[in-house]
Every structure is written in C-alpha cells, then in structure tokens.
Amino acid sequence: MTLRACIVGGGGIANAHAKAASSVDEVELEAICDVSEEAAKHFAREYIIPNSYGDLEMMLATEAPFDLATICTWGNSHAELAIKLARSGKVKAILCEKPICLTAVECAEMVDVTRSEGVILAEAFKFRHHPMHLRAKQLINDGAIGELRSLRSTFMTGVNREAIRPEMNWRFDPERGGGATYDLGCYCIHHARFMFGMEPTSVFAVGDFHELCGIDFQVAATLGFPGGASAQLSYGFGLGGGSQEAQMVGTVGRIITDVAWNNEGRPTGIEGRFGGGEEAKFRFQPVDQFALQLRHMVDVLEGRTEHRIPALNSLKQMRVMDAVQESMRSGEVVNLDQEDD
C-alpha cells in the first residue's frame, strides 16, 4: 500500500523529510505547502513533488486525503497548524518537528483535538529511531548497568555570539520559537525521560541569555527523578567544537554513546561497562534517522505497532520544558507533578 504524504513548511529541515520520503517505497510525497508560494514551487521542483501551494487551506481543499502530514515550520506555528490539519478531516497522522510546540498549554490543545478527531499526533525526535539509542535503552531495561541513577548529556554548537541576530535564523528569534532549550535542550530532556522511563519531579536550570536576541543562549539544567536519581544536561550555542554525548551510570555499570543527535552519515557507538567488570563496545553503521522515523510511521499507519512517541508523551515533555524556562528566569527549583491525562 502506498501512503500519500504532504509537507507543511519548506524550510531547512523539510529537505531531510523530503529525502527520507524518496527513500521509503511505501510513501509518496504528493504536495508541499509554504507561506511563500515561490518557495513551495522551488521545493516541489527539487524533490519532484506533483503539487505545491502557498496556502494550507487551499491544499487541504484541493488534494485528496493524506495519510501523513509533516509539519516543518517554526515552532511558534506548530500548534495552530496541527489543529487545522486535524480538524480538516483530510489527514490520518501528523508528524510534527520538535519541539512539538512552545508550551504545555498549546500541547494540551493539540492532544485534545487530535484525539477527538482520531488523528495520530507524533513528535519528530529522530534519535528515538536510531539503533544506538534503542540498544542503549534495551541494555538499561535488561539490567546491564543495574539501576540507572545518573545521566549526563550535552548538545552544544559553535556559533559566534557577537555575530548573531534574530533575523538570521529562527533559532535566534524568540518570537519564532528560538532559543537553546527549544532547539537543542529538547533532545537532552526527551532522552533523559526516555532512558529513565519515568518523569522528573523537579527541575533546576541556569540560563545565559543573549544580550541582543533575548534567547537562552547556554543552559545547564538538572532534572531530579524519583528516588534521588538525576540528569545533568548542558546545551547551548557559542560553544566551540560542539558536543553531542550521553552517559548513563547505574549501580553496577555505565553506558556511553557518542555523536548522539545529529549523526547522519556518520558511524556511532556505545561503550559499556557492566556488572563484574565486563566491558563491551557496539558499533553502528551510518543511518538516515529521518528515513527510520518515517518507516516507523508507516508501520504505525499500517497497524503493525503503536508510535514510540505518543502525543501524551509530548505533553509531559512540554511540562518539563516549561519548568526549565520558569527555573531559568526565577532562579528557583520548580517541582513537577505530572498528572495522568
């Protein structure tokens, strides 16, 4: 069965999703929509997409129903677009680029609407589909390092602090959903929640805010988990050399992953030290995380599995991200009570 797909937003990340669609036989990319009709036409020519639109409502009114719509716009528009797509009756599933939106309040509405409309909503955390992270999680679940007690991760990129301006890139524009927590820290936060398999009960974060843009430029955050376990996260722009690492330490061992997030075209690996002093290394060949993500969505749409990142997981993620923002500004620990939904 061939699944009909469309992309909403033709910016940089949309290219990765379009390339993924071209490599997954079960998916046919039928349309692209962007606020710039000319940009949409250019995107359609580059990726041989039959139809392009400068207006979402026009695309939905003109096209046959889609199995999948992928949102690749700035974060400040994710909630509005997802709700429009869900209410249109023209899509079965929505894959929304990270972060899924900007606040837990927005996310709660997205979850409510997609649930009531019977539409699958999933957040596009590509790393969740990489065999390295799946293997690390399996090792933890199997007790290879005992009880997970401490996690440390980094996501740092080198950007000239003095040169950046809000108009340069959405990442540096708070109005469009920019900032280190929304762009980089979301990976570290989601990863910690995934590896621990539970939600943090407290958050303390220190942020260095850019003097011109006003975004959180560099951040150090600690997530406290039940039983005294913790995650220490360090992420931000303007940090030379970059860093993408994760280390999980348990009561009898540890796991270290390298090139944790943006590793397209690169081999990756795990170094493990397990109970009894046993050491092991696992190597993984380069993969296209976007293609793996799309293949997982195909399996979901064809009824073979549930999505790895259900919408309620993203709501809990946004509550943690809200707490990081609150703690950075207040200088206080924020306690979380992740209620059932």
Buried (B, 14 or more C-beta within 10 A) or exposed (E): EEBBBBBBBBBEBBBBBBBBBBEBEBBBBBBBBBBEBEBBBBBBEEBEBEBBBBBBEEBBEEBEEBBBBBBBBBBBBBBBBBBBBBBBEBBBBBBBBBBBBBBBEBBBBBBBBBBEBEBBBBBBBBBBBBBBBBBBBEBBEEBBBBEBBBBBBBBBBEBEBEEBEBEEBBBBBBEBBBBBBBBBBBBBBBBBBBBBEBBBBBBBBEBBBBEEBBBBBBBBBBBBBEEEBBBBBBBBBBBEEEBBBBBBBBEBBBBBBBBBBBBBEEEBEBBBBBEEEEEEEBEBEEBBBBBBBBBBBBBBBEEEEEBBBBBBBBBBBBBBBBBBBEBBEEEEEBEBEBEEE
